[in-house]
Amino acid sequence: MAKSPLRAQQRATAADTQTPVPLRAVRAVKGAEDVRLAQISELELHLSTTTNRAGRPYQRRTINAYRYAAVQLHHWLTAQKTAGDFTAVDTTTLNRFFRWYYQEHDVPKSQDGKGGYTGGVNTAQRNLRALFKYLEEEYEVTNPYRDPKLQRYATPPMGKPKTLSTEFVADMLKATGNGRARDFETVRDHAIIRVLTEGLRAEELLNLRVQDLDLAGHTLVVLPLKMDRNSLDGRVIPIQPKTVKALTRYLRAREQHAQGDNTPFLWLGTRSRKPMVYMSVYRMVKKRAKEADYDPAAVSPHSFCHTWADDLKAAGVPGEHIMAVRGWKSPAMLRRYGADMASKRAVDAVHALGDRY
C-alpha cells in the first residue's frame, strides 16, 4: 500500500490527556526568585511592544528605569526572604519596601555639609507603577497602587542647579586639545564638549545624525524628546563659530572610522565601535574633568545645560528666545535653569546702571 502524503492524526496519549498544571503551582515549583526575574523580563518585553499614554513607543531609557525599579524590589524581597513572586506583593509589603528605600536613598546629605537630599524613593515609586499595572492586566491581581493605604512619597526638595565656571569650561577644552588634536578620540571629545556648551541635553546630543548639521549656516537641528511634541518637528540650535570648526574637524576624522559609513548617527565610539551611548558621554566628561585637575564628581553632561542658560541670560538674551531654542513651553524651566546665578546677574545689572542720582 502506498504511503499517504497527508499528516496522520496521532492518537492522544495519557500524557496528552492529563489535567494542565495550574500557573500558580508552576510558579511555586519554579521558585519565587526565578519567577520574579521572569516577570521583569515579561514587563520589559511588554513595554518594548506597546505605547505610552501619548501613543508613542517607550524610549529605551524609560524601559530601563522601570526595569531597574523592579530589580530593586526583587533584591529587597530576596533579602527579606519573602515568599512568592510579584503578584504576592500587597500594600503592606510595598509600604515596607518604600520605607526602607527612603531610609537608604533619601537621607539628608549632612555628612558632606552640602545639604539637600540624595533622592530616589519618589522616582522608584513612580517607576514601579508600570510593573503593578502590568501584573494587574496580565495576571488579574489586585494592584496595590489603587489602595488608598499605600504611602505616597513627595519629590525631594530640589537644590539649585550648579553652573560651571568659565575657567572650568576653558580647561576642559584644553584637556581635549583645544582644537589642535589629531587622534580620533580627542577630536571627538573636543567636539562633544563644544556641542554641550550649546545647551543640548545628553540624549539630544546622542541622537544627532550627520544630516542634522548645517555647518554653513552655523546651526544644527535637534529632534524633540518630549512626547507631547511632534517628532517630525526639529528645533534649530545656533552654534558658535568654534563649535562649527570643531565639528568640521570631527567629520573629517569620522570619515576614517570603520563605522563611518554604516550609521547615520554622528558620534561614534573608539576601536571601531558602534554609536555612543549615554554612559560613554558621562564617563568621557568625568575623565576629561579629572585630566583638567577638577573634581569629576562635581560635573555631569547636564551641567553644561545650566551653564548655557546662565550665559545667555547674563548676555541679555530675552527669555522668549532662550525658551524657543531650548524647546521649553513654560517659563518655570527658564527660572529653574537660571536659578544658580540669578543673584549675581541681578547685582551686575544694578551695578551697570552706575550712579542713578
C-alpha positions in Angstrom: 0.0 0.0 0.0 1.3 3.4 -0.9 2.1 5.8 1.9 -0.3 8.7 2.4 1.2 12.2 1.9 -1.2 13.6 4.5 -0.4 14.1 8.2 -1.7 11.2 10.2 -3.7 12.3 13.3 -2.0 10.8 16.3 -3.9 9.1 18.9 -3.9 11.0 22.2 -1.6 9.6 24.8 -2.1 9.5 28.5 0.4 12.4 28.8 -1.7 14.5 26.4 -4.9 13.9 28.4 -3.5 14.9 31.8 -5.0 17.9 33.6 -2.8 21.0 33.0 -0.8 22.2 36.0 -2.1 25.5 37.3 0.0 28.5 36.7 0.4 29.3 40.4 1.6 25.8 41.0 4.2 26.1 38.3 5.4 29.4 39.8 5.7 27.7 43.2 7.7 24.8 41.8 10.0 27.0 39.8 10.9 29.2 42.7 9.8 32.8 43.6 13.1 34.4 42.7 13.2 32.8 39.2 9.6 33.8 38.6 10.2 37.4 39.7 13.1 37.6 37.2 10.9 36.1 34.5 8.2 38.7 35.3 10.7 41.5 34.9 11.6 40.2 31.5 7.9 40.0 30.7 7.5 43.6 31.7 10.5 44.7 29.6 9.0 42.9 26.5 5.6 44.3 27.2 6.9 47.9 27.3 9.0 47.4 24.2 5.9 46.3 22.2 3.4 48.9 23.5 3.0 52.6 23.5 2.8 55.2 26.3 -0.1 57.5 27.1 0.8 59.8 24.2 0.6 56.8 21.8 4.3 56.6 21.2 6.8 53.8 21.8 8.6 53.8 25.1 12.1 55.1 25.0 14.8 52.6 25.9 15.9 54.8 28.8 12.4 54.8 30.2 12.1 51.0 29.9 15.5 50.6 31.7 14.3 52.9 34.5 11.1 50.8 35.0 13.1 47.6 34.9 15.7 49.0 37.4 12.9 49.8 39.9 11.5 46.2 39.6 15.0 44.8 40.1 15.5 46.8 43.2 12.2 45.5 44.6 13.3 42.0 43.6 16.6 42.3 45.5 14.8 43.6 48.6 12.2 40.8 48.6 15.1 38.3 48.3 17.0 39.8 51.2 13.8 39.7 53.2 13.3 36.1 52.3 9.8 36.9 51.2 7.9 34.0 49.6 6.0 34.5 46.4 6.5 36.4 43.2 5.5 40.0 42.4 1.8 39.0 42.3 2.0 38.3 46.1 3.2 41.8 46.9 0.5 43.6 48.8 0.1 47.2 50.0 1.8 46.4 53.4 4.8 44.8 51.8 5.2 47.7 49.3 4.9 50.2 52.1 7.8 48.4 54.0 9.9 48.5 50.8 9.3 52.2 50.2 10.2 53.0 53.9 13.4 51.0 53.5 14.2 52.7 50.2 13.5 56.1 51.7 15.9 55.4 54.6 18.6 54.2 52.2 18.3 56.7 49.4 16.6 59.9 50.7 18.6 60.6 53.8 19.9 64.2 54.1 23.5 64.7 52.9 24.5 66.0 56.3 27.8 64.1 56.2 29.2 66.2 53.3 27.9 69.5 54.7 26.3 70.4 51.4 22.7 69.8 52.5 19.9 68.6 50.2 18.8 65.0 49.6 20.0 62.1 47.6 16.5 61.5 46.2 15.2 58.2 45.0 12.0 56.9 46.7 9.6 59.2 44.8 11.2 58.1 41.5 11.2 54.4 42.5 7.5 54.7 43.5 6.6 56.2 40.1 8.6 53.8 38.1 7.2 50.7 39.9 3.7 51.7 38.9 4.4 50.2 35.5 5.1 46.8 37.0 2.0 46.5 39.0 -0.2 47.9 36.2 1.2 45.1 34.0 0.6 42.5 36.7 -3.0 43.8 37.2 -3.7 43.4 33.4 -1.8 40.2 32.7 -2.3 38.2 35.9 -5.6 39.8 37.1 -4.3 40.5 40.6 -5.1 43.4 42.9 -3.0 46.5 42.1 -1.5 48.0 45.4 -1.4 51.4 43.7 -5.1 51.5 43.8 -5.2 51.1 47.6 -5.5 54.4 49.5 -3.4 52.9 52.2 -0.3 52.9 50.0 2.0 55.6 51.5 2.9 58.2 48.9 6.3 60.0 49.0 6.8 63.5 47.7 9.5 64.6 45.4 12.6 65.6 47.5 13.3 69.3 47.7 15.4 70.3 44.7 18.6 72.4 45.2 19.7 75.0 42.7 21.4 73.6 39.6 25.1 74.3 39.6 26.6 76.4 36.9 30.1 75.6 35.6 32.8 78.3 35.8 34.3 79.8 32.7 37.7 78.6 33.8 36.4 75.0 34.0 35.0 75.0 30.5 38.2 76.5 29.1 40.3 73.9 30.9 38.1 71.1 29.6 38.6 72.4 26.1 42.3 72.5 26.7 42.2 68.9 28.0 40.8 67.9 24.7 43.5 69.5 22.6 41.8 72.9 22.2 41.0 72.1 18.6 44.6 71.1 17.7 44.5 67.4 18.4 44.6 64.9 15.6 43.7 61.5 17.1 40.1 60.5 16.7 39.1 60.2 20.4 40.4 63.6 21.4 39.0 65.3 18.3 35.6 63.7 19.0 35.7 64.6 22.8 36.6 68.2 22.0 33.6 68.5 19.5 31.3 66.9 22.1 32.2 69.4 24.8 31.8 72.2 22.3 28.3 71.0 21.4 27.4 70.5 25.1 28.2 74.2 25.6 25.4 74.9 23.1 22.8 73.7 25.6 21.9 70.3 24.3 20.8 67.5 26.6 22.9 64.4 26.5 20.1 62.4 24.7 19.7 65.2 22.2 23.4 65.1 21.5 23.5 61.4 21.1 20.5 61.4 18.7 22.3 63.8 16.4 22.8 62.5 12.9 25.3 63.8 10.3 22.4 65.1 8.2 21.2 67.3 11.2 24.3 69.5 10.9 24.1 72.7 8.8 27.7 74.0 9.4 27.5 76.6 6.6 24.5 78.1 8.4 26.1 77.7 11.9 23.1 75.6 13.1 22.1 72.1 13.8 18.7 70.5 14.2 17.6 68.6 17.3 14.6 66.3 17.2 12.4 66.8 20.3 12.5 64.2 23.0 9.3 65.1 24.9 6.3 63.0 24.0 3.9 65.9 23.7 5.7 67.3 20.6 5.5 66.4 17.0 8.5 64.1 16.5 8.9 65.4 12.9 9.5 69.0 14.1 13.1 69.8 15.0 14.5 72.7 16.9 17.1 74.8 15.2 20.1 75.3 17.5 22.5 78.2 16.7 26.1 77.2 17.3 29.3 79.2 17.9 32.0 79.6 15.2 34.4 77.5 17.2 31.8 74.7 17.6 31.5 74.8 13.8 35.2 74.4 13.4 35.3 71.5 16.0 32.5 69.7 14.2 34.2 70.1 10.8 37.4 68.6 12.2 35.4 65.7 13.7 33.6 65.0 10.5 37.0 64.6 8.8 38.2 62.2 11.5 34.8 60.4 11.3 35.3 59.6 7.6 38.3 57.3 8.6 36.3 55.5 11.2 35.4 51.8 10.4 31.7 52.5 11.2 31.6 55.9 9.5 29.6 54.6 6.5 27.4 52.2 8.5 25.4 54.5 10.6 23.8 58.0 10.3 24.4 58.8 13.9 27.1 61.5 14.5 29.0 60.3 17.5 31.0 57.0 17.2 32.8 55.0 19.8 36.5 54.2 19.6 38.0 50.9 18.5 35.6 50.7 15.6 32.6 50.6 17.9 29.0 51.5 17.2 27.4 54.9 18.0 28.0 56.2 21.5 25.5 55.7 24.4 24.9 57.9 27.4 27.4 56.2 29.7 30.1 56.8 27.1 29.5 60.6 27.2 29.1 60.5 31.0 32.4 58.7 31.5 34.1 61.0 29.0 33.1 64.2 30.8 34.3 62.7 34.1 37.6 61.6 32.6 38.3 64.9 31.0 37.4 66.8 34.1 39.9 64.7 36.1 42.6 65.3 33.4 42.0 69.0 33.8 42.6 68.6 37.6 38.9 69.1 38.7 36.7 67.0 40.9 34.8 64.7 38.5 32.0 64.2 41.0 31.0 67.9 40.6 30.3 67.7 36.8 28.0 65.8 34.5 26.9 66.3 30.9 23.8 68.1 32.1 25.8 70.7 33.9 26.6 72.3 30.6 22.8 72.9 30.0 22.5 75.1 33.2 25.7 76.9 32.2 24.4 77.7 28.7 21.1 79.1 30.2 23.1 81.3 32.6 25.5 82.5 29.8 22.6 83.6 27.6 20.6 85.3 30.4 23.8 87.1 31.5 24.3 88.3 27.9 20.8 89.8 27.9 19.2 87.3 25.5 15.4 87.6 26.0 13.8 84.8 27.9 11.4 84.0 25.0 14.4 83.4 22.7 16.1 81.1 25.2 12.8 79.1 25.6 12.5 78.8 21.8 16.0 77.5 21.3 15.7 75.1 24.3 12.2 73.9 23.5 10.7 75.0 26.8 7.0 75.7 27.0 6.9 77.1 30.5 8.9 80.0 32.0 9.3 77.8 35.1 12.1 75.9 33.3 13.8 79.2 32.4 13.7 80.2 36.1 15.0 76.8 37.2 17.9 76.7 34.9 18.9 80.2 35.7 18.5 80.0 39.5 22.1 79.3 40.5 23.5 82.7 39.3 20.3 84.7 39.5 21.5 86.9 42.4 24.8 87.6 40.7 23.1 88.6 37.4 20.8 90.9 39.4 23.7 92.6 41.2 25.6 93.0 37.9 22.6 94.6 36.3 22.1 97.1 39.0 25.8 97.9 39.1 25.8 98.5 35.3 23.3 101.4 35.9 26.1 103.3 37.7 25.0 106.4 39.7 21.3 106.9 39.5 21.2 110.1 41.5 
